Amino acid sequence: MEIALFPLPNLVLFPGIVVPLHIFEDRYKLMVNDCIDRDEAFGLVLVRTGAEEETEDTIHRVGVTARVSEVERLDNGRMNILCEGEARFRILRFTQQTPFWKGSVQFFEEAPIHQALESFYGRVSDLYRQVGEMSSRLSGSPQTELVLPESPTDLSYMVAYVLDIDAEEKQKMLEMTSTAERLQVLIVHLNETIRKLEQHIAYKEVLTKVRGNGDLGNPKRGS
């Protein structure tokens, strides 16, 4: 199957995730309008970190199809769009570079869900909720209620997308064919996030105490 491709730096899309995009380059205005007119999805793929230009060597071969759900048209043909990730694919070969990229792709077959995933699902859910609670505590803002996907695969996609980690690390998780492997990697990343949050919270508490004590540490000299 041939689809239009949208290479972007620093953005890894996952199935089920909705992302906003600002379309301003002429070639991608053309691509998005073409996809809207044909009611087709395009493929969002990551450009390798540090790459100065888009080439067959700098575009990752695994991406996710994105379907436009909302369009806000602006001056000069620019657009703000909302896209929802649909399905993972692998680029078999590039078929077009101008006016925009196209490629022949093969879609992934999602592995069946096994009961063994339940323990990984529960662990990731608990750790993700803990990250949310600690983040709210650190920012001082009320925590919003978390509604997590019931599917282990969907949960792995959601958490991988929202985690504050390097795009190349997210790309590795996108390419994993095993949900169990992806959940196990997420457990490592979530534990590391919790460790960092604990450090930030401890620092904030010390800083609050110091400020509360006023001139503590800078005693006034006697006259």
C-alpha positions as CSV (number, residue, x, y, z in Angstrom):
1,M,0.0,0.0,0.0
2,E,1.3,3.5,-0.8
3,I,0.7,6.4,1.5
4,A,1.8,10.0,1.9
5,L,4.5,10.5,4.5
6,F,5.1,13.4,6.9
7,P,8.6,13.3,8.4
8,L,8.9,15.4,11.6
9,P,11.7,15.8,14.1
10,N,11.1,15.3,17.8
11,L,7.6,13.8,17.5
12,V,6.7,10.1,17.8
13,L,3.0,9.4,17.3
14,F,1.3,6.2,18.7
15,P,-2.0,4.6,17.8
16,G,-5.0,6.2,19.6
17,I,-3.2,9.4,20.4
18,V,-4.5,12.8,19.2
19,V,-2.0,15.4,18.3
20,P,-2.3,19.0,17.0
21,L,-0.1,20.1,14.1
22,H,0.5,23.4,12.5
23,I,0.9,23.1,8.7
24,F,2.8,25.9,7.1
25,E,5.1,24.4,4.4
26,D,3.6,24.5,0.9
27,R,4.4,20.8,0.2
28,Y,2.6,19.7,3.4
29,K,-0.4,22.1,2.8
30,L,-0.7,20.2,-0.5
31,M,-0.3,16.8,1.2
32,V,-2.9,17.5,3.9
33,N,-5.4,18.9,1.5
34,D,-5.0,15.9,-0.7
35,C,-5.5,13.5,2.2
36,I,-8.6,15.4,3.3
37,D,-10.1,15.4,-0.2
38,R,-9.4,11.7,-0.6
39,D,-10.4,10.9,3.0
40,E,-7.1,9.2,3.5
41,A,-4.6,9.0,6.4
42,F,-0.9,10.0,6.0
43,G,2.0,8.4,7.7
44,L,3.8,10.4,10.5
45,V,7.4,9.3,10.8
46,L,10.3,10.5,13.0
47,V,13.4,12.2,11.5
48,R,16.5,11.0,13.3
49,T,17.8,13.3,16.0
50,G,20.5,15.6,14.7
51,A,19.6,15.2,11.1
52,E,20.0,18.4,9.1
53,E,17.6,17.3,6.3
54,E,15.1,14.7,5.4
55,T,16.6,11.9,3.4
56,E,15.9,8.2,3.0
57,D,18.7,7.6,5.5
58,T,17.5,10.1,8.1
59,I,13.8,9.1,8.2
60,H,12.9,6.2,10.5
61,R,11.2,3.3,8.7
62,V,8.5,2.7,11.4
63,G,5.7,5.2,11.8
64,V,2.0,5.6,12.5
65,T,-0.9,6.6,10.2
66,A,-2.6,9.8,11.2
67,R,-6.1,10.8,10.1
68,V,-7.2,14.4,10.2
69,S,-10.2,14.9,12.5
70,E,-10.4,18.7,12.7
71,V,-9.1,21.6,10.5
72,E,-8.8,25.3,11.2
73,R,-7.9,27.1,8.1
74,L,-5.7,30.2,8.4
75,D,-4.2,32.9,6.2
76,N,-2.0,31.9,3.2
77,G,-3.2,28.3,3.2
78,R,-1.8,27.5,6.6
79,M,-3.7,25.1,8.8
80,N,-4.1,24.0,12.4
81,I,-5.2,20.4,12.4
82,L,-5.9,17.6,14.8
83,C,-4.8,14.1,13.9
84,E,-5.5,10.8,15.5
85,G,-2.9,8.0,15.3
86,E,-4.4,4.8,13.8
87,A,-2.0,2.0,12.8
88,R,1.7,1.2,12.9
89,F,3.5,0.6,9.6
90,R,6.9,-0.1,8.3
91,I,8.2,1.6,5.1
92,L,9.3,-1.0,2.6
93,R,10.5,1.6,0.1
94,F,10.2,5.3,-0.7
95,T,8.2,5.9,-3.9
96,Q,8.2,9.7,-4.1
97,Q,10.1,12.6,-2.6
98,T,8.5,15.6,-4.4
99,P,6.3,17.5,-3.9
100,F,6.0,15.4,-0.7
101,W,7.2,12.0,0.5
102,K,5.3,8.8,-0.3
103,G,6.2,5.3,0.5
104,S,5.1,1.7,0.1
105,V,4.3,0.4,3.6
106,Q,3.3,-2.8,5.4
107,F,1.1,-2.6,8.5
108,F,2.0,-4.3,11.8
109,E,-0.2,-7.1,13.1
110,E,-0.9,-6.5,16.8
111,A,0.0,-9.5,18.9
112,P,-2.8,-11.1,20.9
113,I,-3.2,-10.1,24.5
114,H,-2.2,-12.7,27.1
115,Q,-3.2,-13.0,30.8
116,A,0.5,-12.6,31.7
117,L,0.2,-8.9,30.7
118,E,-2.2,-8.2,33.5
119,S,0.7,-7.9,36.1
120,F,2.6,-5.5,33.8
121,Y,-0.6,-3.5,33.1
122,G,-1.2,-3.1,36.8
123,R,2.3,-2.1,37.6
124,V,2.4,0.5,34.8
125,S,-1.0,1.9,35.9
126,D,0.1,2.2,39.5
127,L,3.4,3.9,38.6
128,Y,1.8,6.3,36.2
129,R,-0.8,7.3,38.8
130,Q,2.0,7.9,41.3
131,V,3.8,10.1,38.7
132,G,0.6,12.1,38.3
133,E,0.2,12.5,42.1
134,M,3.8,13.6,42.6
135,S,3.6,16.0,39.6
136,S,0.5,17.7,41.1
137,R,2.2,17.9,44.5
138,L,5.3,19.5,42.9
139,S,3.3,22.0,40.9
140,G,0.8,22.8,43.6
141,S,-2.1,22.2,41.2
142,P,-5.0,19.9,41.8
143,Q,-4.7,16.5,40.2
144,T,-7.1,15.7,37.4
145,E,-8.8,12.3,37.4
146,L,-6.9,9.8,35.3
147,V,-8.9,7.6,33.0
148,L,-6.6,4.8,31.7
149,P,-7.2,2.6,28.7
150,E,-8.4,-0.9,29.6
151,S,-6.2,-2.5,27.0
152,P,-2.5,-3.2,27.9
153,T,-1.4,-2.3,24.4
154,D,-3.4,1.0,24.4
155,L,-2.0,1.8,27.9
156,S,1.6,1.2,26.7
157,Y,1.0,3.6,23.7
158,M,-0.5,6.3,25.9
159,V,2.2,6.3,28.6
160,A,5.0,6.0,26.0
161,Y,3.6,9.1,24.3
162,V,3.2,11.3,27.4
163,L,6.4,10.4,29.2
164,D,9.1,13.1,29.1
165,I,11.8,11.0,27.4
166,D,13.9,11.4,24.3
167,A,12.1,10.9,21.0
168,E,14.6,8.2,19.9
169,E,13.6,6.2,23.1
170,K,10.0,6.6,22.2
171,Q,10.8,5.4,18.6
172,K,12.3,2.2,20.0
173,M,9.1,1.5,22.0
174,L,7.0,2.2,18.9
175,E,9.0,-0.4,17.0
176,M,8.6,-3.1,19.6
177,T,6.3,-5.9,18.5
178,S,5.8,-7.1,22.1
179,T,3.4,-5.2,24.4
180,A,5.0,-7.0,27.4
181,E,8.4,-5.7,26.4
182,R,7.1,-2.2,25.9
183,L,5.4,-2.3,29.4
184,Q,8.6,-3.6,31.0
185,V,10.6,-0.7,29.5
186,L,7.9,1.7,30.6
187,I,8.3,0.4,34.2
188,V,12.0,1.3,34.1
189,H,11.3,4.8,32.7
190,L,8.5,5.4,35.2
191,N,10.6,4.4,38.2
192,E,13.3,6.8,36.9
193,T,10.7,9.6,36.6
194,I,9.6,8.9,40.2
195,R,13.1,9.1,41.4
196,K,13.6,12.5,39.8
197,L,10.3,13.8,41.1
198,E,11.3,12.7,44.6
199,Q,14.5,14.7,44.3
200,H,12.6,17.8,43.1
201,I,10.0,17.5,45.9
202,A,12.7,17.1,48.5
203,Y,14.5,20.2,47.2
204,K,11.2,22.2,47.1
205,E,10.5,21.3,50.8
206,V,14.0,22.3,51.9
207,L,13.6,25.6,50.0
208,T,10.2,26.3,51.5
209,K,11.6,25.7,55.0
210,V,14.6,28.0,54.4
211,R,12.3,30.7,53.1
212,G,9.9,30.2,56.0
213,N,12.8,30.8,58.4
214,G,13.6,34.2,56.9
215,D,17.2,35.1,57.7
216,L,18.2,31.6,58.8
217,G,21.8,31.1,57.9
218,N,22.4,34.9,57.8
219,P,22.2,35.9,61.5
220,K,22.4,39.6,62.3
221,R,25.5,40.8,63.9
222,G,25.2,42.2,67.4
223,S,25.7,46.0,67.9
